[in-house]
Amino acid sequence: MADHDKVFAGSIPKFYDALMVPLIFEGFAADMAELVASFSPGAVLETAAGSGVVTRALAPRLAADARYVVTDLNRPMLDYAASRQGADPRIEWQQADALNLPFEDGSFDVVCCQFGAMFFPNRVAGYAEALRVMRPGGRLVFNVWDRIEENAFADDVTNALAAMFPHDPPRFLARTPHGYHDAALIRKELTQAGFAAIEIARHEKVSHAASAYDAATAYCHGTPLRNEIEARDAPLLHLATELAAQAIASRHGEGPVTGKIQAHVIVARE
């Protein structure tokens, strides 16, 4: 993974939360919150929390005396998440690396992570850290995107930008968010980290946007794909967004658009 794949700074967090979250993340966040809450955890650690979409969905479902530690490696995203969350004495916000967690062994009943494992430079190490801080009988709950061809808007945007930059196509979406979709590899790496009971389920949903341009803006302005476009030619960001919108509209129609999104949901225990 390229270093700039992890850079969510500048205006990206705002665009990400305003556009990407309702486009593809909210439905899966609601599912994760329901799943985590079903285990009645007394202590939850969330890693790679991003702009806090899972936090906002999960906090109301936890017990009044629960402890909820919310972390992210990226300080601007974590600060943005905290700014969106109402005052809640159960929640602790802490910048932390999921591969080197600053918590004692056996501190949490559940470790959860929404669409973050793909960004780990060493996923086995990240899973091993989650296992270390889990109490006996605890669970690791996370999800990852399926291959890009199963996620319509991301695929449309990637193909449009490949046509615009044929000699050096921006591949962030295919490389990182959609680059960790092999269920056999996920199971293998969890096993290497020490997990024995592993459940992997494929979940399909429908993504909605008010327009093709809104969907294109979400991807081109609200993810590190923007960094890739601007690295090639910063003034072409607007044109890239326009071409991505045209690609989405040509496949999904004018006006409000819908497209398939698909992910793996994983629950692992020792």
N, C-alpha and C positions, 0 to 999 in steps of 0.2 A: 504494500500500500504506500502510495506517495505521501510525503509529509503534509502537503497542502490538502490532502483529503480530510484531514482532521481539523482544519482551520474554519471554525464557525465564529467569525468576528465581524466588526464593522456593522453594516446593516443586515447581515445575514440572519442573526437571531430573530429580528423583528419580522422579516419576510417569512422566515421559517415558521414562526408561531402563527402568524396571521393567515398564511396561505397553505403551507405544507401540512400543518397539523390537521386542519379540517379536511384537507384533500385526501390524505392517506393514513394518518396516525390515530385519529380519535376513536374510530371503531375498534381497532386492535387494542388501544389503551383501555377502553371500557371492558373488553373481554379479559385483559390481563388483571385489571382491578378486581373483577368478579372472581377470577380464578384464585388470586392471591388471598383475597378476603375469605374464600371458602375454607382455607386452612386454619382460620382463627389465630393468626400469628400474634404473639405478644411483642415481637421485635422484628422489624423489616428493614433491610438495607436495599436501597435502589442505587444501581450504578448506571453511569452514562444516561443520566436523567434528562438531558437535553433541555428543552424549554418548559418541562414540567407537566406534560399532558397526562402521564400516568399518575404523577403525584396528585394532580387535581382530581382525578377519578378515584384514586385509591384512598386518600386520606379520610373522606367521609364514611368509608366502609369499615375502617379500623375501630377497635375498641377505644373507649375514652382513656384508658390507661396504657395504650400501646406506645411503643417507641418507634419512630419512623425516621431513619437517617437517609437523607437524599444527597447523592454525590454526582459529580461530573468532573472530568479532567479539564474541561473548557470553562474557564472562569466567566467569560461573558454570557454563556448559555446558562450557567448556574445562577448568576445574578439576575438574569431575565426571568428564570423560573421562580425565584424567590419573590420577585416583584409582582408576579401574577397570583401568588398564593396568599390567601387571607391569613391573618395571625392565627397560629396554631402551636401551642406549647409542646405538642407531641413531636413536631418536626424539627430536625436538626439539619442545617445546610452545611455541607463541607466539601471543599474541593478535594478530590482524591483520584488516584490512579487505580483503576480496577485490577491492575496487575501487581499492585503493591499497596494493599489496603491498610490504613492506619488503625486497625481495630484488633482487639484481642481474639484469640481462638474461641469458637463457640459462643459468639455474641448474638446471633440472629436466628430466628426460626425460618425466615424466608429471605433469600437474596433474589431480587428481580431486576431484569434489564430488558428494556424495549428497544429493539433494533440498534443495539450497541456492540454486540459481539463481533460484528463484521469489521469494526474499526480497531479491534485489539491487535497489536503487532505480534502477540503470542497468545493465541486463544487457550492453549492447554494451561499456560501459566495463569491466565485469567480465571479459568474454571477451577483450578487448584486453589486459588486465593478465595474464591467464593466458598468452596468446600471447607477450607480452613476456618472461616469465620462463622460457619453454620453450626448450630447445635445438633446433637444426635437426633436423627429423625427429621432434620430440616430439609428444605427443598430449594433448588435453584430453578427459577421460572424465567424463561426468556423467549424471544422470538427473533427470527431473521427473515429477510425477504427471500422469496423463491426467485428463480432465474428471471432475468429481465424480460424475456419473451412472454412471461406469464403476467406481466405488469404493464398494461397498455400504454399509459401516458409516458412513463419512463422510457419505454422502448421507442415511442414516437419521437420524443425529444432527442434521444441518443442518435437515432437514424438521421434526423434533420441536421444535427450539428456535424455528423460525419460527412454529409453532402456539402456543408458549408466549408469545412476544413478538411478536405480529402487527404491531404498529406500529413496531417497531425490531428486526427479527430479527438475531441474531448471524450474520454472514456470513464469519467468518474463514476457515473451511475452504474454502468455494467461492471466496473472493476471492484468497487467497494460495497455500496449498499446491496447490490445484487450479485456479488461475487462469492458469497458463502452460502450456497443453496443445496449442496450435496448432503443429503440426510445421512448417508453412510459415513462421510467424513465427520459430520457433527457428532455422530454416535462414537466414532473411533476416538476423537479428541476428548470427549467427555470421559470415556473409559480410561484413557491415558491419564487423565487428571484425578481419577479415583472414584468416579461415579459408577454405580452398578445397575441401578434401576433407572432406565431412560425411556421416556415416552415422547415420540415425535409425531405431531399431527399436522396435516396440511389444511390451512383455512383460506377460503376464498371470500372476498368481499367485493363491493362495487364502489368505486371512487366517483365522487360528484364534484363538478366545478360549474360556476355560473357561466363560464365561457371558456373557449379554447385558450384565449389569451391569459386568463387567470391561471389556468393549469400550467401553461408555459412559463409564466412569470414565477410561479411557485418553484419550479425546478431550476430556472435560469438565474433567479435572484435569491432564493431562499435555501440554497445548498452550496457546498464547495464547488459545484459545477461552475458557479460564477467565477471563482478564482481561475479555473482552467480557461474559460472564455476570455477573461481580461488578460491573462498571461499571453494569449495569442494576439489579441488586438483589442484593447480596452474600449475604444469607441464603437466597436461592433457588438457590444452587449445588447443594445436595443434591436439591431437587425437580427441577431441570433434568436432573441425572444420572439420576434415576429415570425421568423421562419419555423420555429418550433410550434408556434400557435397555428400556423397554416397546416403543418403536418398533422396536428391533432384534429383540426377542423375537417381536413380531407378524409380522415378515417372515422370520425365520430359525429360529424355534422356541425352546423352552425347553432348558435344559442347555447343553452345549457348542455353540457357534455357529461357522459358517464363512461367509465372504463374499468376493466377488471384489474383487481390487485390481489396478490396471493402471497402467503407467508407460511413458514413453519413455526409452530408453537411447541416449545420443549419444556418438559418438567423432568428434572433429574434429582435422584436421591442416592445417598451412599450405599 
